[in-house]
Amino acid sequence: MRRAKRRTSILDIILYTILIVGFAGALGVSLFVLDAVRTLPALSSLEPKPTQASYVFDANGNLWSELRSSEYRIPIDLEDVPKYVRDAVVAQEDHRFYTHKGFDLKAIFRALYVNLRSQSIREGGSTISQQLAKTAFLEPARTLKRKIQDVILAVRLERSFTKDEILGMYLNQIYFGRNAFGIEAAARMYFGKTASELSLGEGAFLAGLIHGPSLYDPEKRPEQCIALRNNVLDKMVEYGFISPEESQRGKAEPFRPIPYKGGMVVPEGAYFFDYVLKELLSRYPKEQVYGGGLKVYTTYLPSAQKTVEEAIASVLDPVFPIKEGQEHVEAAAIVIDPRTGHILAMVGGREHKGMLSWNRAVDTTRQPGSAIKPLAVYVPAMEMGMSPATVVDDSPYTWKDPYTGEEFSPQNYGGTFRGLITIRDAIRESVNVVAFKVFEQLTPKVGVESCEKLGITTLDKDSSDDGKTDYTMVLSLGGLTRGVRVIEMAEAYSTFANRGIKVEPVAILRVEDKEGNVLEETQPKRSIVMSEQVAYLMTSMLRDVITKPGGTGRLADIGRPCAGKTGTTSSYTDAWFCGYTPDMVGVVWMGFDKDKNMSQWKVTGGSYPAMIWNRMMKEILKDVPPSDFAVPPNIVSSKFCRKSGLLPGPFCPPSDIGEDLFIKGQEPKEFCTYHTILGEPPVTQPETPPSGP
């Protein structure tokens, strides 16, 4: 007997439909969850590695400034955060933090209920572990997939770390507003103190900020901020973290947040800091400099920096005031320790108008005037056997270029000629004709090479499109294609102070990464570029510039052994003073940025620059016992005739007999042939137009 076919009922259809839809739904949910798991970030370590500020320290080991990325973050150990601050965060964000396993179902359902009732997102159910997971590893979008991922990551975090470790990571990661990430940065941004110094009320306010930092501006909405603080204190009482009496004390605290300045605060010694920052950016990726937690130890000496800035202002402000919208006389200065090359102070202008702005101490090339003479002329002259007692005829002279036939007649400042004069006296009075004639004997090639070995890198040795190079006779008077930089002039003059040893200037001593590993440690780069005897003879002559009558740098005299050279360019466009003691080198420049001169004030290197040098060096060295320049071996003294440079003869008048220093073996050995029994020939001094020194 055949069995009758069973007819499919409507109930069966409904049942099958439910089963199919349920299966499809379960499959969809499973696939969705699997996709959420599959697209989790590949974590080599669950511990977040946020960016953090780099620190720059001065020569005393004190914090100079911070280098912040877009995230201002300063890591802090959890034990350094007061317990009441930690409790405030837990009470506000996740009061069951120490009992759940990474997520809190009660909190999730409560938030869901509140949000459904209000038909808006009023409350979140995320635990501290979930918040850490999403801020450290996930995108900020609010999606179901992201929610599943932060739950999974939160569980992973709970299995890998202790509760205190998670809380510590959270407090270093979370955003508090004012560009501050982490509790330490927030404490500094809102209250100008470290997190370890926060009071109960301050900690409660910062805990309240986590939920919505953009909603609370202490400067615009102080009442709302106080209410926020008090609400957190009430929660701390409700969940048993503090007593009602402690809560009342917290509420009674004055609410005194500091103003928000925004961005990176320009530190003291801003031009020097710019120089350090540029050096760092040339060696390390930008992300590492600003967000890699570097520790940078520098040569910056705050007391010296302040002294140089004050010296410039006190000398120039009364005479050359800065007026808004008007071009004003600028100045730059550098102070270096000649033995180590450590830059102690740097001023790149009278006003600092923004980070990484133009720094006249290192970025600008200016004509050096007579300040180049010791480097290009007299050092090689001493090396080739001349001496301070070498006599040169300071008289009218016309030089003819052997290649072009062009003629040039060097002129002295003041328009006078002195006749026969020693190199020592010519340096003291900055006589142009003597420098030019000595340079002619040396050749420009020798002068260029001398400048380069002393640290000048801006000389032009290749013919440019217009055919100009620095292989010219006017190099002897400071006429260069481009000019020189303040920092390199300081390096060159430090060689005299350091007895012929050149040390490259350095600003960064050591750089460490955030784990304390040394990335670089600077060792002084020294090289012997002249004999100590030549260095001493140059110092002896440059001392006269400051201490002897007729010296162009008399205003620089600081009452202790020192030496230096002035420099003034044509039409008073640039003015320099380059000076040093056995302990310190300082170079000062002043002039206008553009094609404008200081002729109406007749500014020379021996005027305002020498005055600035005097003030800054006196103050910097006030606690340093005076010391003299050490006399090296093989320096001897000998009498000589000022007209011939030879040993005095029987007919040399006493007024023409002098005594000077020589390198042993180079002192005069023949007798004067200038003075005879018939007397000496007359020396004339024709009048000529004045020129710059």
C-alpha positions as CSV (number, residue, x, y, z in Angstrom):
1,M,0.0,0.0,0.0
2,R,1.5,3.4,-1.0
3,R,2.1,5.9,1.6
4,A,0.3,9.2,1.2
5,K,2.5,12.2,0.5
6,R,2.7,14.6,3.4
7,R,1.6,18.0,2.5
8,T,3.8,21.0,3.6
9,S,1.9,23.1,6.0
10,I,2.2,26.8,6.5
11,L,3.7,26.1,9.9
12,D,6.5,24.1,8.3
13,I,7.3,27.0,6.0
14,I,7.4,29.4,8.8
15,L,9.6,27.0,10.8
16,Y,12.0,26.4,7.9
17,T,12.2,30.1,7.2
18,I,13.0,30.9,10.8
19,L,15.7,28.2,10.8
20,I,17.2,29.4,7.5
21,V,17.1,33.1,8.6
22,G,18.6,32.1,12.0
23,F,21.3,30.1,10.4
24,A,22.1,32.9,7.9
25,G,22.1,35.4,10.7
26,A,24.4,33.2,12.8
27,L,26.6,32.7,9.8
28,G,26.6,36.4,9.1
29,V,27.5,37.3,12.7
30,S,30.2,34.6,12.8
31,L,31.7,36.0,9.5
32,F,31.4,39.5,10.9
33,V,33.2,38.5,14.1
34,L,35.8,36.6,12.2
35,D,36.4,39.6,10.0
36,A,36.8,41.8,13.1
37,V,39.4,39.3,14.4
38,R,41.1,38.9,11.1
39,T,41.6,42.7,10.7
40,L,42.9,43.3,14.2
41,P,46.2,45.1,14.0
42,A,49.3,42.9,14.0
43,L,50.7,43.6,17.4
44,S,54.3,42.6,18.0
45,S,53.6,43.7,21.6
46,L,50.4,44.6,23.2
47,E,52.1,47.4,25.1
48,P,51.4,50.7,23.2
49,K,54.3,52.7,22.1
50,P,53.0,56.3,21.9
51,T,55.0,59.3,20.7
52,Q,56.5,61.4,23.5
53,A,58.2,64.7,23.8
54,S,62.0,65.0,23.4
55,Y,63.9,66.8,26.0
56,V,66.8,69.3,25.5
57,F,69.1,70.0,28.4
58,D,71.6,72.9,29.0
59,A,75.2,72.7,29.9
60,N,74.3,72.4,33.6
61,G,72.1,69.3,32.9
62,N,68.9,71.3,33.6
63,L,65.9,71.0,31.3
64,W,66.1,73.8,28.7
65,S,63.0,73.0,26.6
66,E,60.9,70.2,25.1
67,L,60.4,69.2,21.5
68,R,56.8,68.2,21.1
69,S,55.1,66.4,18.2
70,S,51.4,67.0,17.4
71,E,50.9,65.0,20.6
72,Y,52.4,66.6,23.7
73,R,53.3,63.6,25.8
74,I,55.6,63.1,28.8
75,P,55.7,59.5,30.2
76,I,55.4,59.0,33.9
77,D,55.6,55.9,36.1
78,L,52.3,55.0,37.8
79,E,53.9,55.1,41.3
80,D,54.7,58.8,40.7
81,V,51.0,59.6,40.2
82,P,49.3,60.3,43.6
83,K,46.9,57.5,44.5
84,Y,44.0,59.9,44.8
85,V,44.6,61.0,41.2
86,R,44.5,57.4,40.0
87,D,41.4,56.8,42.1
88,A,39.7,59.8,40.5
89,V,40.3,58.4,37.0
90,V,39.0,55.0,38.0
91,A,35.9,56.4,39.8
92,Q,35.1,58.6,36.7
93,E,35.8,56.1,33.9
94,D,35.5,52.6,35.2
95,H,34.8,52.1,38.9
96,R,34.8,48.3,38.6
97,F,38.2,48.3,36.9
98,Y,39.9,46.1,39.4
99,T,37.2,43.4,39.3
100,H,36.2,42.9,35.6
101,K,38.2,40.9,33.0
102,G,38.5,43.6,30.4
103,F,34.9,44.4,29.7
104,D,31.9,45.2,31.9
105,L,28.5,43.8,30.9
106,K,26.7,45.8,33.5
107,A,28.2,49.0,32.2
108,I,27.4,48.0,28.6
109,F,23.8,47.3,29.4
110,R,23.5,50.4,31.5
111,A,24.9,52.6,28.7
112,L,22.6,50.9,26.2
113,Y,19.6,51.6,28.4
114,V,20.5,55.2,28.9
115,N,21.3,55.8,25.3
116,L,18.0,54.2,24.1
117,R,16.0,56.3,26.5
118,S,17.6,59.5,25.4
119,Q,17.8,58.4,21.7
120,S,21.4,59.7,21.6
121,I,24.9,58.7,22.7
122,R,24.8,59.9,26.3
123,E,27.0,57.3,28.0
124,G,29.7,54.8,27.1
125,G,30.2,51.3,28.5
126,S,33.9,51.0,27.7
127,T,36.2,50.0,30.4
128,I,39.6,51.5,30.9
129,S,41.1,48.5,29.2
130,Q,38.8,49.0,26.2
131,Q,39.6,52.7,26.0
132,L,43.3,51.9,26.1
133,A,42.9,49.3,23.3
134,K,41.0,51.7,21.0
135,T,43.2,54.7,21.6
136,A,46.5,52.8,21.4
137,F,45.7,50.4,18.5
138,L,42.5,51.1,16.7
139,E,40.9,53.7,14.5
140,P,38.6,56.2,16.3
141,A,35.4,55.4,14.2
142,R,32.4,54.3,16.3
143,T,31.3,51.1,14.6
144,L,30.2,47.7,15.8
145,K,33.3,46.1,14.3
146,R,35.5,48.5,16.2
147,K,33.6,47.7,19.4
148,I,34.1,44.0,19.0
149,Q,37.8,44.6,18.3
150,D,38.3,46.7,21.4
151,V,36.7,44.1,23.5
152,I,39.0,41.4,22.1
153,L,42.1,43.6,22.6
154,A,41.0,44.5,26.1
155,V,40.8,40.9,27.0
156,R,44.2,40.3,25.5
157,L,45.6,43.3,27.5
158,E,44.1,41.9,30.7
159,R,45.8,38.5,30.1
160,S,49.2,40.1,29.3
161,F,49.4,42.8,32.0
162,T,48.4,43.5,35.6
163,K,45.7,46.0,36.4
164,D,48.2,48.6,37.5
165,E,50.3,48.2,34.3
166,I,47.2,48.8,32.3
167,L,46.2,51.8,34.3
168,G,49.7,53.2,33.9
169,M,49.6,52.8,30.2
170,Y,46.2,54.4,30.1
171,L,47.3,57.4,32.1
172,N,50.2,57.9,29.7
173,Q,48.0,57.5,26.6
174,I,44.7,59.2,27.1
175,Y,43.9,62.7,25.7
176,F,43.1,65.6,28.1
177,G,42.7,68.5,25.7
178,R,45.2,71.4,25.2
179,N,47.1,69.0,22.9
180,A,48.1,67.1,26.1
181,F,48.3,63.3,26.0
182,G,48.8,61.6,29.3
183,I,48.5,62.8,32.9
184,E,51.9,64.3,33.1
185,A,51.5,66.5,30.0
186,A,48.0,67.5,31.2
187,A,49.3,68.5,34.7
188,R,51.8,70.8,33.1
189,M,49.4,72.2,30.5
190,Y,46.5,72.9,32.9
191,F,48.3,73.7,36.2
192,G,52.0,74.2,35.4
193,K,53.2,71.4,37.6
194,T,54.1,67.8,37.4
195,A,51.5,65.1,38.0
196,S,53.2,64.1,41.3
197,E,52.3,67.6,42.6
198,L,48.6,67.6,41.7
199,S,46.1,68.2,44.5
200,L,43.0,66.1,45.0
201,G,40.8,68.8,43.4
202,E,43.2,69.2,40.4
203,G,43.3,65.4,39.9
204,A,39.6,65.2,40.0
205,F,39.2,67.9,37.3
206,L,41.7,66.2,35.0
207,A,39.9,62.9,35.5
208,G,36.6,64.6,34.5
209,L,38.2,66.0,31.3
210,I,38.8,62.5,29.9
211,H,35.2,62.1,28.9
212,G,35.0,65.3,26.8
213,P,38.0,67.6,27.0
214,S,36.7,69.9,24.3
215,L,33.6,70.7,26.4
216,Y,35.5,72.3,29.2
217,D,37.7,75.4,28.8
218,P,38.9,76.7,32.2
219,E,39.4,80.2,30.8
220,K,36.0,80.5,29.2
221,R,33.9,78.1,31.4
222,P,35.4,78.1,34.9
223,E,32.0,77.4,36.6
224,Q,31.4,74.3,34.4
225,C,34.9,73.1,35.2
226,I,34.4,73.5,38.9
227,A,31.1,71.6,38.6
228,L,32.9,68.8,36.7
229,R,35.5,68.6,39.4
230,N,32.9,68.4,42.1
231,N,31.0,65.7,40.3
232,V,34.1,63.5,40.1
233,L,34.7,64.0,43.8
234,D,31.1,62.9,44.5
235,K,31.7,59.7,42.5
236,M,34.9,59.1,44.5
237,V,32.8,59.2,47.7
238,E,30.0,57.1,46.1
239,Y,32.4,54.3,45.2
240,G,34.4,54.4,48.4
241,F,37.7,56.0,47.2
242,I,37.6,59.0,49.6
243,S,35.6,60.1,52.6
244,P,32.9,62.9,52.4
245,E,35.3,65.1,54.4
246,E,38.1,64.6,51.9
247,S,35.6,65.4,49.1
248,Q,34.7,68.7,50.8
249,R,38.3,69.7,51.1
250,G,38.8,69.0,47.4
251,K,35.7,71.1,46.5
252,A,37.1,74.0,48.7
253,E,40.3,74.2,46.8
254,P,40.8,77.4,44.7
255,F,40.5,76.5,41.0
256,R,43.6,78.1,39.4
257,P,44.5,76.6,36.0
258,I,47.2,78.4,34.0
259,P,46.4,80.2,30.7
260,Y,46.8,78.1,27.6
261,K,49.5,79.5,25.3
262,G,49.1,77.0,22.6
263,G,51.7,75.3,20.5
264,M,55.3,75.1,21.4
265,V,56.6,77.8,23.8
266,V,59.8,79.4,22.5
267,P,62.4,78.9,25.1
268,E,65.1,81.3,26.4
269,G,68.0,81.5,24.1
270,A,65.7,81.0,21.1
271,Y,68.3,81.5,18.4
272,F,70.6,79.0,20.1
273,F,67.7,76.6,20.4
274,D,66.9,77.0,16.7
275,Y,70.5,76.1,15.9
276,V,70.3,72.9,18.0
277,L,66.9,72.0,16.5
278,K,68.3,72.4,12.9
279,E,71.3,70.2,13.8
280,L,68.9,67.5,15.2
281,L,66.7,67.6,12.1
282,S,69.7,67.2,9.9
283,R,70.7,64.0,11.7
284,Y,67.4,62.3,12.7
285,P,63.9,61.9,11.2
286,K,61.5,64.6,12.1
287,E,59.2,62.1,13.8
288,Q,62.0,61.0,16.1
289,V,63.1,64.5,16.9
290,Y,59.6,65.7,17.9
291,G,58.0,62.5,19.1
292,G,60.8,60.0,19.8
293,G,61.5,60.9,23.4
294,L,65.1,61.9,22.7
295,K,67.3,63.3,25.4
296,V,69.6,65.9,24.0
297,Y,72.4,67.3,26.0
298,T,73.8,70.6,24.8
299,T,76.6,73.2,25.5
300,Y,74.0,76.0,26.1
301,L,75.0,78.1,29.2
302,P,71.9,80.1,30.3
303,S,73.9,82.7,32.3
304,A,76.2,83.4,29.3
305,Q,73.2,83.6,26.9
306,K,71.4,86.1,29.2
307,T,74.5,88.2,29.5
308,V,75.1,88.4,25.7
309,E,71.4,89.3,25.1
310,E,71.5,92.0,27.8
311,A,74.8,93.4,26.5
312,I,73.4,93.8,23.0
313,A,70.2,95.4,24.2
314,S,71.9,97.8,26.7
315,V,74.3,99.1,24.1
316,L,72.1,99.3,21.0
317,D,68.5,100.0,22.3
318,P,69.2,103.6,23.4
319,V,70.8,104.5,20.1
320,F,69.1,102.2,17.6
321,P,65.7,101.6,19.0
322,I,63.5,98.9,17.4
323,K,60.4,100.5,15.9
324,E,57.5,98.5,14.6
325,G,57.4,98.4,10.8
326,Q,60.8,100.0,10.4
327,E,64.1,98.5,9.4
328,H,66.5,98.6,12.3
329,V,70.2,97.9,12.9
330,E,70.7,94.2,13.6
331,A,73.3,92.4,15.7
332,A,74.6,88.8,16.1
333,A,77.0,87.3,18.6
334,I,78.6,84.0,19.6
335,V,80.6,83.0,22.6
336,I,82.8,79.8,22.5
337,D,85.1,78.0,24.8
338,P,88.2,77.8,22.7
339,R,89.6,74.6,24.3
340,T,86.5,72.5,23.7
341,G,84.7,74.3,20.9
342,H,81.5,74.4,23.1
343,I,79.2,77.1,22.0
344,L,78.0,78.8,25.2
345,A,75.8,81.6,23.9
346,M,74.4,82.5,20.5
347,V,72.3,85.5,19.4
348,G,71.1,85.6,15.9
349,G,69.2,88.9,16.0
350,R,67.7,91.5,18.3
351,E,64.2,90.0,17.9
352,H,63.2,86.4,17.6
353,K,60.1,86.1,15.5
354,G,59.4,82.4,15.3
355,M,60.9,79.0,15.6
356,L,63.6,78.2,13.1
357,S,63.8,81.8,12.0
358,W,66.7,83.4,10.2
359,N,69.8,83.2,12.4
360,R,72.4,85.9,11.6
361,A,75.1,84.2,13.6
362,V,75.1,81.1,11.4
363,D,72.9,81.7,8.3
364,T,74.2,85.1,7.2
365,T,77.4,85.9,5.3
366,R,78.7,89.4,5.7
367,Q,81.8,91.3,4.6
368,P,84.4,91.1,7.4
369,G,86.4,94.2,6.7
370,S,89.7,94.3,8.6
371,A,88.7,91.4,10.9
372,I,89.9,89.1,8.1
373,K,93.5,90.5,8.1
374,P,94.9,88.3,10.9
375,L,93.5,85.2,9.1
376,A,94.3,85.9,5.5
377,V,97.4,88.1,5.8
378,Y,99.3,88.1,9.0
379,V,99.1,84.4,10.0
380,P,100.7,83.3,6.7
381,A,103.1,86.2,6.9
382,M,104.3,85.0,10.3
383,E,104.5,81.4,9.0
384,M,106.7,82.6,6.1
385,G,109.2,84.2,8.3
386,M,107.9,87.8,8.9
387,S,107.7,89.0,12.5
388,P,105.8,91.7,14.4
389,A,108.9,93.9,13.8
390,T,108.9,93.5,10.0
391,V,108.9,97.0,8.5
392,V,106.6,98.0,5.6
393,D,106.3,101.3,3.8
394,D,102.9,102.8,4.4
395,S,102.9,105.1,1.4
396,P,100.7,105.7,-1.6
397,Y,100.7,102.6,-3.8
398,T,98.9,101.5,-7.0
399,W,98.7,97.9,-7.8
400,K,98.1,96.7,-11.4
401,D,96.4,93.4,-12.1
402,P,98.8,91.5,-14.3
403,Y,96.0,89.8,-16.1
404,T,93.4,92.5,-16.7
405,G,95.6,95.6,-16.4
406,E,93.1,97.0,-13.9
407,E,94.6,99.3,-11.3
408,F,93.8,99.6,-7.5
409,S,95.1,101.9,-4.9
410,P,94.4,100.9,-1.3
411,Q,93.5,103.6,1.1
412,N,93.8,103.9,4.9
413,Y,91.0,104.9,7.1
414,G,91.4,108.6,7.8
415,G,93.2,109.3,4.6
416,T,96.8,109.4,6.1
417,F,100.0,107.5,5.5
418,R,102.5,106.7,8.2
419,G,105.6,105.9,6.3
420,L,107.8,103.1,7.5
421,I,105.8,101.1,10.1
422,T,106.1,97.7,11.7
423,I,103.5,95.0,11.2
424,R,102.7,95.2,14.9
425,D,101.8,98.9,14.6
426,A,99.9,98.3,11.4
427,I,97.7,95.7,13.0
428,R,97.1,97.9,16.1
429,E,95.9,100.8,13.9
430,S,94.4,98.6,11.1
431,V,96.5,100.1,8.3
432,N,95.1,98.9,4.9
433,V,98.1,99.7,2.8
434,V,100.5,97.6,4.9
435,A,98.1,94.6,4.8
436,F,97.7,94.9,1.0
437,K,101.5,95.1,0.4
438,V,102.2,92.1,2.7
439,F,99.4,90.2,1.0
440,E,101.0,90.9,-2.4
441,Q,104.1,89.1,-1.3
442,L,102.1,86.1,-0.1
443,T,99.6,85.9,-3.1
444,P,95.8,85.5,-2.8
445,K,96.1,81.7,-3.0
446,V,98.1,81.6,0.2
447,G,95.6,83.9,1.9
448,V,92.6,81.8,0.8
449,E,94.3,78.6,2.1
450,S,95.0,80.2,5.4
451,C,91.4,81.3,5.9
452,E,90.2,77.8,5.1
453,K,92.5,76.0,7.4
454,L,91.3,78.3,10.2
455,G,87.6,77.4,9.6
456,I,86.3,79.8,7.0
457,T,84.2,77.8,4.5
458,T,82.4,80.6,2.6
459,L,85.3,81.7,0.3
460,D,84.5,81.4,-3.4
461,K,87.4,79.6,-5.2
462,D,85.5,78.9,-8.5
463,S,84.8,81.6,-11.0
464,S,81.1,82.4,-11.0
465,D,79.2,83.5,-14.0
466,D,80.5,87.0,-13.6
467,G,84.1,85.8,-13.2
468,K,84.4,86.8,-9.5
469,T,86.4,84.7,-7.0
470,D,88.1,85.3,-3.7
471,Y,91.5,84.8,-5.3
472,T,91.9,88.6,-5.4
473,M,94.1,91.2,-3.7
474,V,91.1,92.8,-2.0
475,L,90.7,89.7,0.1
476,S,93.5,91.3,2.3
477,L,91.1,94.2,3.1
478,G,88.0,92.0,3.6
479,G,86.4,92.4,0.2
480,L,84.9,88.9,-0.4
481,T,82.5,87.5,-3.0
482,R,80.0,86.4,-0.3
483,G,81.5,87.2,3.1
484,V,82.0,85.2,6.3
485,R,79.7,83.9,9.1
486,V,79.9,84.9,12.7
487,I,80.2,81.3,13.9
488,E,83.2,80.7,11.6
489,M,85.0,83.9,12.7
490,A,84.6,82.7,16.3
491,E,86.1,79.3,15.3
492,A,89.0,81.0,13.5
493,Y,89.8,83.4,16.4
494,S,89.6,80.6,18.9
495,T,92.6,79.1,17.3
496,F,94.7,82.0,18.6
497,A,93.4,81.6,22.1
498,N,94.0,77.8,21.9
499,R,97.6,78.1,20.9
500,G,97.3,77.2,17.3
501,I,94.8,74.3,17.7
502,K,91.5,74.7,15.9
503,V,88.5,73.1,17.6
504,E,85.2,72.8,15.6
505,P,82.3,74.6,17.3
506,V,79.8,72.2,18.8
507,A,76.4,72.6,20.4
508,I,75.2,69.1,20.9
509,L,77.2,66.9,23.3
510,R,75.1,63.7,23.5
511,V,71.8,62.3,22.2
512,E,70.0,59.4,23.9
513,D,66.9,57.6,22.8
514,K,63.9,57.1,25.1
515,E,65.4,53.9,26.5
516,G,68.7,55.7,27.4
517,N,70.8,54.2,24.6
518,V,73.4,56.7,23.4
519,L,72.8,57.6,19.7
520,E,75.7,59.9,19.5
521,E,78.3,61.5,21.7
522,T,80.4,64.3,20.5
523,Q,84.2,64.3,20.8
524,P,86.1,67.6,20.1
525,K,87.4,67.7,16.6
526,R,90.8,69.3,17.0
527,S,93.5,70.0,14.4
528,I,96.8,71.9,14.6
529,V,96.6,74.6,12.0
530,M,99.5,76.8,13.1
531,S,102.4,76.6,15.4
532,E,101.9,77.8,19.0
533,Q,104.7,80.4,18.4
534,V,102.8,81.9,15.5
535,A,99.5,81.9,17.5
536,Y,101.3,83.6,20.4
537,L,102.8,86.3,18.1
538,M,99.4,87.0,16.7
539,T,97.9,87.2,20.2
540,S,100.7,89.6,21.3
541,M,99.9,91.9,18.4
542,L,96.1,91.6,18.8
543,R,96.5,92.5,22.5
544,D,97.8,95.9,21.4
545,V,94.6,96.5,19.4
546,I,92.8,96.7,22.8
547,T,95.4,97.9,25.2
548,K,97.8,100.3,23.4
549,P,97.3,103.9,22.4
550,G,96.1,104.1,18.8
551,G,94.5,100.7,19.0
552,T,91.2,100.5,17.2
553,G,89.6,98.3,19.9
554,R,90.3,100.3,23.0
555,L,86.6,100.2,24.1
556,A,86.9,96.4,24.4
557,D,89.4,96.6,27.2
558,I,88.1,94.5,30.1
559,G,91.0,94.9,32.5
560,R,92.4,91.4,32.1
561,P,94.6,89.8,29.4
562,C,92.6,89.9,26.1
563,A,93.1,90.3,22.4
564,G,91.0,91.1,19.4
565,K,90.5,92.8,16.1
566,T,88.0,95.3,14.7
567,G,86.4,95.2,11.3
568,T,84.6,97.9,9.4
569,T,83.5,97.7,5.8
570,S,83.2,100.5,3.2
571,S,80.5,103.1,3.9
572,Y,80.0,101.6,7.4
573,T,77.9,98.7,6.2
574,D,79.3,96.0,8.5
575,A,81.0,96.4,11.9
576,W,82.8,93.5,13.8
577,F,84.7,92.9,16.9
578,C,86.4,89.5,17.3
579,G,88.1,89.1,20.6
580,Y,89.3,86.5,23.1
581,T,90.9,85.7,26.4
582,P,92.7,82.5,27.3
583,D,89.3,81.2,28.5
584,M,86.7,82.6,26.1
585,V,86.1,83.8,22.5
586,G,83.4,86.2,21.5
587,V,82.5,87.6,18.2
588,V,80.0,90.5,17.6
589,W,78.6,91.7,14.3
590,M,76.2,94.6,13.6
591,G,74.6,96.1,10.5
592,F,71.4,96.3,8.5
593,D,69.9,93.2,6.9
594,K,69.5,94.9,3.5
595,D,71.5,97.3,1.4
596,K,71.7,100.1,4.0
597,N,74.7,101.4,5.9
598,M,75.4,103.0,9.3
599,S,77.3,106.0,7.9
600,Q,75.1,108.5,9.6
601,W,76.4,107.1,13.0
602,K,79.9,106.3,11.6
603,V,79.7,102.8,13.3
604,T,83.0,101.0,13.3
605,G,84.0,97.7,14.8
606,G,85.8,99.6,17.5
607,S,82.6,101.4,18.6
608,Y,79.4,99.6,19.4
609,P,80.6,96.0,18.7
610,A,83.6,96.6,21.0
611,M,81.4,98.0,23.7
612,I,79.0,95.0,23.4
613,W,82.0,92.6,23.6
614,N,83.3,94.5,26.7
615,R,80.0,94.2,28.6
616,M,79.3,90.6,27.8
617,M,82.8,89.3,28.4
618,K,83.2,91.2,31.7
619,E,80.1,89.6,33.0
620,I,80.7,86.1,31.7
621,L,84.2,86.0,33.1
622,K,83.5,87.8,36.4
623,D,83.9,84.6,38.5
624,V,86.8,83.2,36.4
625,P,90.2,84.2,37.8
626,P,92.2,86.2,35.3
627,S,94.9,84.2,33.5
628,D,97.5,85.3,31.0
629,F,98.3,83.8,27.6
630,A,101.0,81.2,28.1
631,V,104.3,82.0,26.4
632,P,105.4,79.0,24.3
633,P,109.0,77.8,24.0
634,N,111.3,79.4,21.4
635,I,109.9,82.9,21.8
636,V,112.7,85.4,22.2
637,S,112.9,89.1,22.6
638,S,115.3,91.4,20.6
639,K,115.9,95.0,20.0
640,F,115.5,96.3,16.5
641,C,115.4,99.5,14.4
642,R,111.8,100.6,13.7
643,K,112.9,102.0,10.2
644,S,114.7,98.9,8.9
645,G,113.5,96.0,11.1
646,L,117.2,95.1,11.6
647,L,119.4,95.2,14.6
648,P,120.0,98.8,15.8
649,G,123.2,100.3,14.3
650,P,125.4,102.9,15.8
651,F,123.5,105.7,14.0
652,C,120.0,104.7,14.9
653,P,118.4,107.4,17.1
654,P,116.9,106.1,20.5
655,S,113.5,107.1,19.3
656,D,113.7,104.5,16.5
657,I,115.0,101.7,18.7
658,G,112.3,99.2,19.8
659,E,112.1,95.8,21.2
660,D,109.8,93.0,20.1
661,L,109.1,89.2,20.1
662,F,110.4,86.8,17.6
663,I,110.4,83.0,16.9
664,K,113.9,81.9,17.9
665,G,116.1,81.9,14.8
666,Q,114.1,84.5,13.1
667,E,115.2,87.5,15.1
668,P,117.3,90.1,13.2
669,K,120.9,89.3,12.7
670,E,122.2,92.1,10.5
671,F,122.6,95.7,11.5
672,C,120.5,98.6,10.3
673,T,121.3,99.9,6.9
674,Y,118.7,102.7,7.0
675,H,120.3,105.1,9.4
676,T,123.7,106.4,8.3
677,I,126.1,109.1,9.5
678,L,124.5,111.4,6.9
679,G,121.1,111.0,8.5
680,E,117.8,109.5,7.3
681,P,115.8,110.5,4.3
682,P,112.6,112.4,4.9
683,V,109.3,110.6,4.9
684,T,106.3,112.4,3.4
685,Q,102.7,111.9,4.1
686,P,100.6,113.1,1.1
687,E,96.9,113.8,1.7
688,T,94.5,111.2,0.2
689,P,90.7,110.6,0.5
690,P,89.6,108.5,3.5
691,S,88.6,104.9,3.3
692,G,87.1,102.2,5.6
693,P,89.4,100.1,7.8
